[in-house]
Amino acid sequence: MNQTDKTIALKRGEALVTALADAASTDAITASKTPNARVWCALITLCARVGQPARAIEVINIMTKRQMRPEDHAISAALNACKQGRPYFEQMLRILENYPESIRRSTGVCNAAISVYLHFGDFKSAFKLYSEMKAKMHAFRRMKDTDHGASPRDVRVMENQIPDTITYNTLIGACATNGEDVKALELYHDMIANGIPPSLRTYVGLIVSLSRSHGGSRADEAEKLFNTAIDDGVTPNEFLFTSLMDAQVKAHRADSAFATYDRMLKANVKLTSVTFGCVLHACWVCEDPEEGVERAYAILQQMTERDVMMNDWCSNALVRVISRAGRIEEMLEEVKKIVRRRGTVESETLETVIRALCRTGYVERANRFLSMMDSRNLEPSGLTLMAFITAASRDGFVGWAWEAAKRCARAGYVLDVNTRSALVAVLSVASTSPDPDDAELLLARALGVYEGSYKRAEANGDDANGVLDSESQCALIVALARGDRIDTALSIWRNTTRYGALVDARKHTSSEVKDYIGDTRAMYESLIEVCCHEGMIDEALEVFDAVKDASVSVSTVTLAFLESSCRRSRVDEWRIFDVCAQMRAQAEVKASNRLARPSKQSHHVRHDDVVDIASELQSKGLGGAQSQNTKPSTWRRGTGSAGP
């Protein structure tokens, strides 16, 4: 019923009541009783159903003046209409204070009051009222005892004030909304103990509460409750099946969810868009992403066969399934479909798309989707921002990476080691690039990230050496050394001992340049060369000793520069010999490696490295056995026909 129809219905109802009052106005006695209480209660219910709580309260006051009291169902309807505003509800509570307890504390009125309390988030008042109803349950049991001596009327009055199935369903539904699974199960056990039969809605609420548990979905207990419902004679419908499937999906048990879906198909249960959305989310958590995509497309075909329209929830779930499999073009096409039909792309879906684009190297596209989130006032999560920082750093988008890092800091997100290392590496590399406009600023930012993480690790009692990985620390040290901050570079180098192996794999860059500063060799060479330039021979030799201990090979140019610097500084002669010995050792290793490197193999060498030219010569390909119709070759000198 739209607003126009509601207004017309209310006007007609009030007109009928007015007509009844006018017809009885000639007789004072009849006029005081006309319309009667039932007509007024019907008008109160009509006012409540058309969403006019103020008018319903006005009618209740008219009945009070006429010394009439509305019935329980009318009061319950008026209370439910008060969900439109807390002042209406408080006004109704003041009216109820003047009513006798048999009306004020009746089950229907209390159920309505509990529902309104929960609507406004007042769980304390709702459960307090339930506790009062529960206390009357014990009194009711005593009254039913034949030795108690209670009259049948008193028993009926008390029976009308104890909790019923609606009471428990309302409270369990509120617990499900807030993930209070423990409280929901307590209510269920109270329900069974008090002999109140659970309904289909009871079990749906319980399973939903288990799926939304703050400690994670409790799928095993949800499955037990589902079986209990069947044992109690409940016929499972789409709501019960879907709630169980949702619990299984949230527990990342895709196979169980698919099995539940198959049970729905066999039971010929009606499949709704909510059901299909849930099973599409099961495809999202499928162990094999490709299998999830194939299942999702099969489910879409079933939706078409059953004429179930694709809603935004299903569309967003499909985008997430495809993005997890890395099918970028298909993913973007589904996003476009949602936008074309003026649907809503959920925040979580946008973040999934951004992370998929970052994983596959489409940083510029990911940045456009971040801009889309900003235009919609949606704030990305820390996981999404860190994925973007890592991808932007890998592809050299320094500005985007830094802006995303600042957003993380403002939101209170702490960068993980991989993201932090990628950011420091790209800032360090950018600060050493030829003629950067703001080299000092970039280097200061890289150093700030490192120092902030180092201090945080020390304050938390963590391993301060683990704030960056080896690649990013090497890049930072090289950038500091080349940026006239050799003392800071040496300090960071001395604080860690994790440079034993040469870092060949480049995690934090997609650039193929040879002069990359994020490896151990570049770090040692930069430290030695800068120390020599600055006349810090003792520090250069300290680094040189570490080179030998780590078995790292540095360039001959670096060692020659160190040797000449040592000769000019007149250090002990044995140190000079040590440097020369290292140069000779590296040259010998290089020569032996060159000799040991296999040359291009002959095509006569078999796969087991055995050369068998004689047998190969017998083959047809190299002058071996030929057919009799084939003329002998004449290209060999001295064989075949005579030359001219």
C-alpha positions as CSV (number, residue, x, y, z in Angstrom):
1,M,0.0,0.0,0.0
2,N,1.5,3.3,-1.1
3,Q,1.2,6.5,0.9
4,T,-1.8,7.8,-1.1
5,D,-3.7,4.6,-0.4
6,K,-2.8,4.7,3.3
7,T,-4.1,8.3,3.6
8,I,-7.4,7.4,1.8
9,A,-7.9,4.3,4.0
10,L,-7.4,6.4,7.2
11,K,-9.8,9.1,6.0
12,R,-12.4,6.5,5.2
13,G,-12.0,4.8,8.6
14,E,-12.3,8.0,10.5
15,A,-15.3,8.9,8.4
16,L,-17.1,5.7,9.4
17,V,-16.3,6.3,13.1
18,T,-17.7,9.9,12.7
19,A,-20.8,8.6,11.0
20,L,-21.4,6.2,13.8
21,A,-21.0,8.9,16.4
22,D,-23.3,11.3,14.6
23,A,-26.0,8.7,14.2
24,A,-26.0,8.1,18.0
25,S,-25.7,11.8,19.0
26,T,-29.5,12.2,19.6
27,D,-29.4,10.0,22.6
28,A,-26.9,10.9,25.3
29,I,-26.7,7.4,26.7
30,T,-26.2,5.8,23.3
31,A,-23.8,8.5,22.3
32,S,-21.4,7.8,25.2
33,K,-21.2,4.1,24.1
34,T,-21.1,4.6,20.4
35,P,-18.9,3.7,18.7
36,N,-18.1,0.8,21.0
37,A,-14.6,-0.3,22.1
38,R,-14.2,-2.7,19.2
39,V,-14.7,0.0,16.6
40,W,-12.2,2.3,18.4
41,C,-9.7,-0.6,18.6
42,A,-10.1,-1.2,14.9
43,L,-9.4,2.5,14.2
44,I,-6.3,2.3,16.4
45,T,-5.1,-0.7,14.5
46,L,-5.8,1.1,11.2
47,C,-3.8,4.2,12.4
48,A,-0.9,2.0,13.4
49,R,-0.8,0.1,10.1
50,V,-0.8,3.2,8.0
51,G,2.1,4.5,10.0
52,Q,0.3,7.2,12.1
53,P,1.4,6.6,15.7
54,A,0.4,10.1,16.8
55,R,-3.2,9.6,15.5
56,A,-3.3,6.1,17.2
57,I,-2.3,7.7,20.6
58,E,-5.0,10.3,20.1
59,V,-7.6,7.7,19.6
60,I,-6.4,5.9,22.7
61,N,-6.9,9.1,24.7
62,I,-10.4,9.5,23.3
63,M,-11.2,6.0,24.5
64,T,-9.8,6.8,28.0
65,K,-12.1,9.9,28.2
66,R,-15.0,7.7,27.3
67,Q,-13.9,5.3,30.1
68,M,-13.0,2.6,27.6
69,R,-9.8,0.6,27.4
70,P,-8.3,-0.7,24.2
71,E,-7.7,-4.4,23.8
72,D,-4.3,-6.0,23.8
73,H,-4.0,-6.3,20.1
74,A,-4.8,-2.6,19.6
75,I,-2.2,-1.6,22.1
76,S,0.4,-3.9,20.5
77,A,-0.3,-2.4,17.1
78,A,0.1,1.2,18.5
79,L,3.4,0.2,20.2
80,N,4.7,-1.2,16.9
81,A,3.8,2.0,15.1
82,C,5.9,3.9,17.7
83,K,9.1,2.6,15.9
84,Q,8.8,5.8,13.9
85,G,10.1,7.8,16.8
86,R,11.2,7.4,20.4
87,P,9.0,10.2,21.8
88,Y,5.9,8.3,20.6
89,F,7.1,5.2,22.4
90,E,7.7,7.0,25.6
91,Q,4.3,8.6,25.4
92,M,2.7,5.1,25.0
93,L,4.7,3.8,28.0
94,R,3.3,6.7,30.1
95,I,-0.2,5.8,29.0
96,L,0.3,2.1,29.9
97,E,1.3,3.0,33.4
98,N,-2.3,3.8,34.2
99,Y,-3.6,0.5,32.9
100,P,-4.0,-2.6,35.1
101,E,-1.2,-5.2,35.1
102,S,-3.3,-7.7,33.3
103,I,-3.2,-5.4,30.2
104,R,0.2,-3.7,30.8
105,R,2.0,-7.0,31.3
106,S,0.1,-9.2,28.8
107,T,2.2,-11.3,26.5
108,G,1.2,-9.4,23.3
109,V,1.8,-6.0,24.8
110,C,5.2,-7.1,26.3
111,N,6.2,-8.6,22.9
112,A,5.5,-5.4,21.2
113,A,7.4,-3.4,23.8
114,I,10.4,-5.7,23.5
115,S,10.3,-5.4,19.7
116,V,10.3,-1.5,20.0
117,Y,13.1,-1.6,22.6
118,L,15.2,-3.7,20.3
119,H,14.4,-1.4,17.3
120,F,15.9,1.5,19.2
121,G,18.9,-0.6,20.3
122,D,17.9,-0.7,24.0
123,F,18.8,-4.3,24.6
124,K,19.1,-3.8,28.4
125,S,15.4,-2.7,28.7
126,A,14.3,-5.5,26.3
127,F,16.0,-8.2,28.3
128,K,14.9,-6.7,31.6
129,L,11.2,-7.0,30.4
130,Y,11.9,-10.6,29.3
131,S,13.3,-11.4,32.7
132,E,10.1,-10.2,34.3
133,M,8.1,-12.3,32.0
134,K,10.4,-15.3,32.6
135,A,9.9,-14.9,36.4
136,K,6.1,-15.3,35.9
137,M,6.7,-18.6,34.1
138,H,7.8,-20.1,37.5
139,A,4.8,-18.6,39.2
140,F,2.5,-20.0,36.4
141,R,4.0,-23.5,37.0
142,R,3.2,-23.3,40.7
143,M,-0.3,-22.1,40.0
144,K,-1.0,-25.1,37.8
145,D,-0.1,-27.4,40.6
146,T,-3.4,-28.8,42.0
147,D,-2.2,-28.2,45.6
148,H,-1.8,-24.5,45.1
149,G,-5.5,-23.7,45.1
150,A,-5.4,-21.1,42.4
151,S,-8.7,-20.4,40.5
152,P,-8.9,-21.2,36.8
153,R,-9.3,-17.4,36.1
154,D,-6.1,-16.6,37.9
155,V,-4.3,-19.3,35.9
156,R,-5.6,-17.9,32.6
157,V,-4.5,-14.4,33.6
158,M,-1.0,-15.6,34.5
159,E,-0.9,-17.7,31.3
160,N,-1.5,-14.5,29.3
161,Q,1.7,-12.9,30.8
162,I,4.4,-15.5,30.2
163,P,6.8,-15.7,27.3
164,D,5.6,-17.4,24.1
165,T,7.3,-18.4,20.8
166,I,7.0,-14.8,19.5
167,T,8.9,-13.5,22.5
168,Y,11.8,-15.9,22.0
169,N,11.8,-15.4,18.2
170,T,12.0,-11.6,18.6
171,L,14.9,-11.9,21.1
172,I,16.8,-14.5,19.1
173,G,16.4,-12.5,16.0
174,A,18.0,-9.5,17.7
175,C,20.9,-11.7,18.9
176,A,21.3,-13.0,15.3
177,T,21.5,-9.4,14.1
178,N,24.3,-8.6,16.5
179,G,26.2,-11.9,16.4
180,E,25.3,-12.8,20.0
181,D,25.3,-16.5,19.4
182,V,25.9,-17.5,23.0
183,K,22.9,-15.4,24.2
184,A,20.7,-16.8,21.4
185,L,21.5,-20.4,22.4
186,E,20.7,-19.5,26.1
187,L,17.3,-18.3,24.9
188,Y,16.8,-21.5,22.9
189,H,17.6,-23.7,26.0
190,D,15.2,-21.6,28.1
191,M,12.6,-22.1,25.5
192,I,13.0,-25.8,25.5
193,A,13.1,-25.9,29.3
194,N,9.9,-23.9,29.6
195,G,8.1,-26.2,27.2
196,I,7.6,-23.6,24.5
197,P,7.8,-25.1,21.0
198,P,10.4,-23.7,18.6
199,S,9.2,-22.6,15.1
200,L,10.8,-22.4,11.8
201,R,11.7,-18.8,12.5
202,T,13.4,-19.9,15.7
203,Y,15.8,-22.2,14.0
204,V,16.5,-19.6,11.2
205,G,17.4,-17.0,13.9
206,L,19.6,-19.5,15.7
207,I,21.5,-20.5,12.6
208,V,22.0,-16.9,11.5
209,S,23.3,-16.1,15.0
210,L,25.8,-18.9,14.7
211,S,26.9,-17.8,11.3
212,R,27.5,-14.2,12.6
213,S,29.4,-15.2,15.7
214,H,32.1,-12.8,16.7
215,G,34.5,-15.8,17.0
216,G,33.8,-16.9,13.4
217,S,31.0,-18.9,11.9
218,R,30.1,-22.1,13.9
219,A,29.1,-24.2,10.9
220,D,29.2,-27.5,12.8
221,E,26.6,-26.4,15.4
222,A,24.5,-24.8,12.6
223,E,24.3,-28.1,10.8
224,K,23.3,-29.9,14.1
225,L,20.5,-27.3,14.6
226,F,19.3,-27.8,11.1
227,N,19.0,-31.5,11.7
228,T,17.3,-30.9,15.0
229,A,14.7,-28.7,13.2
230,I,13.9,-31.5,10.8
231,D,13.6,-34.0,13.7
232,D,11.1,-31.5,15.4
233,G,8.9,-31.8,12.3
234,V,10.0,-28.5,10.7
235,T,9.9,-28.6,6.9
236,P,12.9,-26.7,5.7
237,N,12.2,-23.8,3.3
238,E,14.4,-21.5,1.4
239,F,15.1,-19.4,4.5
240,L,16.3,-22.3,6.6
241,F,18.5,-23.8,3.8
242,T,20.0,-20.4,2.9
243,S,20.8,-19.6,6.5
244,L,22.7,-22.9,6.8
245,M,24.5,-22.3,3.5
246,D,25.5,-18.8,4.7
247,A,27.0,-20.3,7.9
248,Q,29.0,-22.8,5.8
249,V,30.2,-20.2,3.4
250,K,31.4,-17.9,6.3
251,A,33.3,-20.9,7.7
252,H,35.0,-21.3,4.3
253,R,33.4,-24.7,3.8
254,A,32.5,-24.4,0.1
255,D,31.9,-28.1,-0.4
256,S,29.4,-28.2,2.4
257,A,27.6,-25.2,1.0
258,F,27.4,-26.8,-2.4
259,A,26.0,-30.0,-0.8
260,T,23.3,-27.9,0.9
261,Y,22.5,-26.3,-2.4
262,D,22.1,-29.7,-4.0
263,R,19.8,-30.7,-1.2
264,M,17.6,-27.7,-2.0
265,L,17.5,-28.7,-5.7
266,K,16.5,-32.3,-4.8
267,A,13.8,-31.1,-2.3
268,N,12.4,-28.8,-5.0
269,V,12.6,-25.8,-2.6
270,K,12.0,-22.4,-4.1
271,L,15.3,-20.7,-5.0
272,T,15.5,-17.0,-4.5
273,S,18.0,-14.3,-5.4
274,V,19.3,-14.6,-1.8
275,T,19.9,-18.3,-2.3
276,F,21.8,-17.8,-5.5
277,G,23.8,-15.0,-4.0
278,C,24.8,-17.2,-1.1
279,V,25.9,-20.1,-3.4
280,L,27.9,-17.6,-5.5
281,H,29.7,-16.5,-2.3
282,A,30.5,-20.2,-1.9
283,C,32.2,-20.1,-5.3
284,W,34.2,-17.2,-3.9
285,V,35.7,-19.3,-1.1
286,C,36.2,-22.3,-3.3
287,E,39.7,-23.8,-2.8
288,D,40.4,-23.7,-6.6
289,P,39.6,-20.2,-8.0
290,E,39.1,-21.6,-11.5
291,E,36.6,-24.2,-10.3
292,G,34.8,-21.4,-8.5
293,V,34.4,-19.4,-11.7
294,E,33.1,-22.4,-13.6
295,R,30.6,-23.2,-10.8
296,A,29.5,-19.6,-10.8
297,Y,28.8,-19.6,-14.5
298,A,26.8,-22.8,-14.1
299,I,24.8,-21.1,-11.3
300,L,24.1,-18.1,-13.5
301,Q,22.6,-20.5,-16.1
302,Q,20.3,-22.0,-13.4
303,M,19.2,-18.5,-12.4
304,T,18.2,-17.9,-16.0
305,E,16.3,-21.2,-16.3
306,R,14.3,-20.3,-13.1
307,D,13.7,-16.7,-14.2
308,V,15.4,-15.3,-11.1
309,M,16.6,-11.8,-11.7
310,M,20.2,-10.9,-11.1
311,N,20.3,-8.4,-8.2
312,D,23.2,-6.3,-6.9
313,W,24.2,-8.9,-4.3
314,C,24.5,-11.7,-6.8
315,S,26.4,-9.4,-9.3
316,N,28.9,-8.3,-6.6
317,A,29.4,-11.9,-5.6
318,L,30.1,-12.9,-9.2
319,V,32.7,-10.0,-9.6
320,R,34.5,-11.3,-6.5
321,V,34.6,-14.9,-7.8
322,I,36.0,-13.8,-11.1
323,S,38.6,-11.4,-9.6
324,R,39.9,-14.1,-7.3
325,A,40.7,-16.2,-10.4
326,G,42.6,-13.2,-11.9
327,R,40.3,-12.9,-15.0
328,I,40.7,-9.2,-15.2
329,E,38.8,-8.5,-18.4
330,E,35.8,-10.6,-17.4
331,M,35.8,-9.0,-14.0
332,L,35.8,-5.4,-15.4
333,E,33.0,-6.4,-17.9
334,E,30.8,-7.5,-15.0
335,V,31.5,-4.3,-13.1
336,K,30.4,-2.4,-16.2
337,K,27.2,-4.4,-16.4
338,I,26.3,-3.4,-12.8
339,V,27.0,0.3,-13.6
340,R,25.0,0.2,-16.9
341,R,21.9,-1.0,-15.1
342,R,22.4,1.6,-12.4
343,G,23.2,-1.0,-9.8
344,T,25.4,-0.6,-6.7
345,V,28.9,-1.8,-6.6
346,E,29.6,-2.7,-3.0
347,S,32.6,-1.3,-1.2
348,E,33.9,-4.8,-0.6
349,T,33.6,-5.6,-4.3
350,L,35.5,-2.5,-5.2
351,E,38.3,-3.5,-2.8
352,T,38.4,-7.0,-4.3
353,V,38.7,-5.5,-7.8
354,I,41.5,-3.2,-6.7
355,R,43.5,-6.0,-5.1
356,A,43.0,-8.2,-8.2
357,L,44.3,-5.4,-10.4
358,C,47.3,-4.9,-8.0
359,R,48.1,-8.6,-8.1
360,T,48.2,-8.6,-11.9
361,G,50.1,-5.3,-12.3
362,Y,47.3,-3.0,-13.5
363,V,48.2,-0.2,-11.1
364,E,46.7,2.6,-13.1
365,R,43.4,0.8,-13.3
366,A,43.5,0.1,-9.6
367,N,44.1,3.8,-9.0
368,R,41.0,4.7,-11.0
369,F,38.9,2.4,-8.8
370,L,40.4,4.0,-5.7
371,S,39.3,7.3,-7.1
372,M,35.8,5.8,-7.6
373,M,35.7,4.9,-3.9
374,D,36.8,8.4,-2.9
375,S,34.0,9.9,-5.1
376,R,31.5,7.7,-3.2
377,N,32.9,8.6,0.2
378,L,34.0,4.9,0.7
379,E,37.1,4.3,2.8
380,P,39.3,1.4,1.6
381,S,40.6,-1.1,4.2
382,G,44.2,-1.4,5.2
383,L,44.6,-4.6,3.3
384,T,43.5,-2.9,0.0
385,L,45.7,0.2,0.6
386,M,48.7,-2.0,1.4
387,A,48.2,-4.1,-1.7
388,F,48.1,-0.8,-3.7
389,I,51.2,0.5,-2.1
390,T,53.1,-2.7,-2.9
391,A,51.9,-2.7,-6.5
392,A,52.6,1.0,-7.1
393,S,56.0,0.7,-5.5
394,R,56.8,-2.3,-7.7
395,D,55.9,-0.4,-10.9
396,G,57.6,2.8,-9.8
397,F,54.6,5.0,-9.1
398,V,56.3,6.8,-6.2
399,G,53.6,9.5,-5.7
400,W,50.7,7.1,-5.6
401,A,52.5,4.8,-3.2
402,W,53.3,7.6,-0.8
403,E,49.8,9.1,-0.8
404,A,48.4,5.6,-0.1
405,A,50.9,5.3,2.8
406,K,49.7,8.6,4.2
407,R,46.1,7.4,4.1
408,C,47.1,4.3,6.0
409,A,48.8,6.4,8.7
410,R,45.7,8.7,9.0
411,A,43.5,5.7,9.4
412,G,45.8,4.1,12.0
413,Y,46.8,1.1,9.8
414,V,50.4,-0.2,10.5
415,L,52.1,-1.3,7.3
416,D,53.2,-4.9,7.2
417,V,56.8,-5.9,6.5
418,N,56.3,-6.5,2.7
419,T,54.4,-3.2,2.1
420,R,56.8,-1.2,4.2
421,S,59.8,-2.8,2.4
422,A,58.3,-2.0,-1.0
423,L,57.7,1.6,0.0
424,V,61.2,2.1,1.3
425,A,62.7,0.5,-1.7
426,V,60.9,2.6,-4.3
427,L,61.6,5.8,-2.3
428,S,65.2,4.9,-2.0
429,V,65.6,4.1,-5.7
430,A,63.8,7.3,-6.7
431,S,66.1,9.4,-4.6
432,T,69.1,8.0,-6.5
433,S,67.7,8.4,-9.9
434,P,69.5,11.0,-12.2
435,D,68.6,14.6,-11.3
436,P,65.5,14.0,-9.2
437,D,63.7,17.2,-8.3
438,D,63.2,16.2,-4.7
439,A,65.8,13.7,-4.0
440,E,66.4,14.8,-0.4
441,L,62.6,14.7,0.3
442,L,62.3,11.2,-1.0
443,L,65.3,10.0,1.0
444,A,63.9,11.7,4.1
445,R,60.6,9.9,3.6
446,A,62.3,6.5,3.2
447,L,64.4,7.1,6.3
448,G,61.3,8.2,8.2
449,V,59.4,5.0,7.4
450,Y,62.4,3.0,8.5
451,E,63.0,4.9,11.8
452,G,59.3,4.9,12.7
453,S,59.0,1.2,12.2
454,Y,62.3,0.6,14.1
455,K,61.1,2.6,17.1
456,R,57.7,0.9,17.1
457,A,59.3,-2.5,17.0
458,E,61.6,-1.6,20.0
459,A,58.6,-0.3,22.0
460,N,56.6,-3.5,21.3
461,G,59.6,-5.7,22.1
462,D,59.7,-7.1,18.6
463,D,62.8,-7.8,16.5
464,A,63.9,-4.4,15.3
465,N,66.0,-6.0,12.6
466,G,62.9,-7.4,11.0
467,V,61.2,-4.1,10.1
468,L,62.5,-4.3,6.5
469,D,63.6,-7.1,4.3
470,S,67.1,-7.4,3.0
471,E,66.3,-5.9,-0.4
472,S,64.8,-2.7,0.9
473,Q,67.5,-2.3,3.6
474,C,70.2,-2.6,0.9
475,A,68.4,0.0,-1.2
476,L,68.0,2.4,1.7
477,I,71.7,2.1,2.7
478,V,72.9,2.7,-0.8
479,A,70.6,5.7,-1.1
480,L,71.9,7.1,2.2
481,A,75.5,6.5,1.2
482,R,75.1,8.2,-2.2
483,G,73.0,11.0,-0.6
484,D,75.9,12.2,1.6
485,R,74.6,10.5,4.7
486,I,77.3,7.9,5.0
487,D,77.2,7.9,8.8
488,T,73.5,7.0,8.9
489,A,74.1,4.3,6.2
490,L,76.9,2.8,8.3
491,S,74.7,2.9,11.4
492,I,71.9,1.0,9.7
493,W,74.3,-1.5,8.2
494,R,75.9,-2.2,11.6
495,N,72.5,-2.8,13.2
496,T,71.9,-5.9,11.2
497,T,73.7,-9.0,10.1
498,R,71.3,-10.3,7.5
499,Y,73.3,-9.6,4.3
500,G,74.9,-12.9,3.9
501,A,73.4,-13.9,0.5
502,L,73.2,-11.8,-2.6
503,V,69.6,-10.8,-3.3
504,D,69.0,-11.9,-6.8
505,A,65.2,-11.9,-6.8
506,R,63.7,-8.4,-7.1
507,K,60.4,-8.4,-5.2
508,H,59.9,-4.7,-5.0
509,T,60.5,-3.6,-8.6
510,S,59.5,-4.6,-12.1
511,S,62.3,-2.5,-13.6
512,E,65.0,-4.5,-15.6
513,V,67.8,-1.9,-15.1
514,K,71.1,-3.5,-14.3
515,D,72.3,-0.9,-11.8
516,Y,69.7,-1.8,-9.2
517,I,70.6,-0.7,-5.7
518,G,68.5,-3.3,-3.8
519,D,71.1,-6.1,-3.6
520,T,73.9,-6.9,-1.3
521,R,76.7,-6.3,-3.9
522,A,75.5,-2.8,-4.6
523,M,75.3,-2.0,-0.9
524,Y,78.9,-3.1,-0.2
525,E,80.2,-1.4,-3.2
526,S,78.5,1.9,-2.3
527,L,79.7,1.8,1.3
528,I,83.3,1.1,0.3
529,E,83.4,3.7,-2.5
530,V,81.8,6.5,-0.5
531,C,84.0,5.8,2.6
532,C,87.0,6.0,0.4
533,H,85.8,9.3,-1.2
534,E,85.3,10.7,2.3
535,G,88.7,9.5,3.6
536,M,87.1,7.0,6.0
537,I,89.6,4.2,5.3
538,D,89.0,2.4,8.6
539,E,85.2,2.2,7.9
540,A,85.9,1.1,4.3
541,L,88.1,-1.7,5.6
542,E,85.5,-2.7,8.1
543,V,83.0,-3.1,5.3
544,F,85.7,-5.0,3.3
545,D,86.1,-7.5,6.1
546,A,82.3,-8.0,6.1
547,V,82.5,-8.7,2.3
548,K,85.0,-11.5,2.8
549,D,83.0,-13.0,5.7
550,A,79.8,-12.9,3.6
551,S,81.6,-14.4,0.6
552,V,80.1,-11.6,-1.6
553,S,81.8,-10.7,-4.8
554,V,82.2,-7.0,-5.4
555,S,83.5,-5.3,-8.6
556,T,87.2,-5.1,-9.4
557,V,86.9,-1.4,-9.7
558,T,85.7,-1.1,-6.1
559,L,88.6,-3.2,-4.8
560,A,91.1,-1.3,-6.9
561,F,89.8,2.0,-5.6
562,L,90.0,0.6,-2.0
563,E,93.6,-0.5,-2.7
564,S,94.7,2.9,-4.0
565,S,93.0,4.6,-1.1
566,C,94.8,2.4,1.4
567,R,98.2,3.1,-0.3
568,R,97.5,6.9,0.0
569,S,96.4,6.6,3.6
570,R,99.5,4.6,4.5
571,V,97.6,1.9,6.3
572,D,99.4,-1.3,7.4
573,E,100.9,-3.1,4.4
574,W,99.2,-6.3,5.2
575,R,95.8,-4.7,4.6
576,I,96.8,-3.7,1.1
577,F,98.0,-7.2,0.4
578,D,94.7,-8.5,1.8
579,V,92.7,-6.3,-0.7
580,C,95.0,-7.5,-3.5
581,A,94.5,-11.1,-2.5
582,Q,90.7,-10.6,-2.6
583,M,91.0,-9.3,-6.1
584,R,93.1,-12.3,-7.2
585,A,90.7,-14.7,-5.5
586,Q,87.7,-13.1,-7.2
587,A,89.5,-13.2,-10.6
588,E,90.3,-16.9,-10.1
589,V,86.8,-17.7,-9.2
590,K,85.5,-15.8,-12.2
591,A,88.0,-17.6,-14.5
592,S,87.1,-21.0,-13.1
593,N,83.4,-20.4,-13.5
594,R,84.0,-19.3,-17.1
595,L,85.9,-22.5,-17.8
596,A,83.4,-24.7,-16.0
597,R,80.5,-23.1,-18.0
598,P,79.6,-25.6,-20.7
599,S,80.1,-24.5,-24.3
600,K,77.5,-25.0,-27.0
601,Q,76.9,-28.7,-27.4
602,S,77.2,-30.5,-30.6
603,H,74.1,-32.0,-32.0
604,H,75.8,-35.4,-32.0
605,V,75.7,-35.4,-28.2
606,R,72.9,-37.6,-26.9
607,H,70.7,-36.7,-24.0
608,D,72.9,-38.9,-21.7
609,D,76.1,-37.0,-22.8
610,V,77.5,-40.0,-24.8
611,V,78.9,-39.0,-28.2
612,D,78.3,-41.7,-30.7
613,I,79.1,-40.3,-34.1
614,A,79.8,-43.6,-35.7
615,S,76.3,-44.9,-35.1
616,E,74.8,-41.6,-36.2
617,L,76.7,-41.8,-39.4
618,Q,74.9,-45.0,-40.2
619,S,71.5,-43.2,-40.0
620,K,69.8,-41.9,-43.1
621,G,70.5,-38.4,-42.2
622,L,74.3,-38.5,-42.4
623,G,75.1,-40.7,-45.3
624,G,74.0,-43.9,-43.7
625,A,71.9,-46.7,-45.2
626,Q,70.0,-45.4,-48.2
627,S,67.6,-46.9,-50.5
628,Q,68.8,-48.5,-53.8
629,N,67.0,-45.9,-55.9
630,T,69.0,-43.1,-54.4
631,K,72.0,-42.0,-56.3
632,P,75.3,-41.8,-54.4
633,S,76.3,-38.4,-53.3
634,T,78.8,-36.6,-55.5
635,W,79.8,-33.8,-53.2
636,R,82.6,-35.7,-51.6
637,R,85.9,-35.4,-53.4
638,G,87.1,-38.7,-55.0
639,T,83.8,-40.5,-54.9
640,G,80.9,-40.9,-57.2
641,S,81.2,-39.8,-60.9
642,A,84.2,-38.1,-62.1
643,G,84.2,-34.4,-62.2
644,P,84.5,-32.3,-65.3
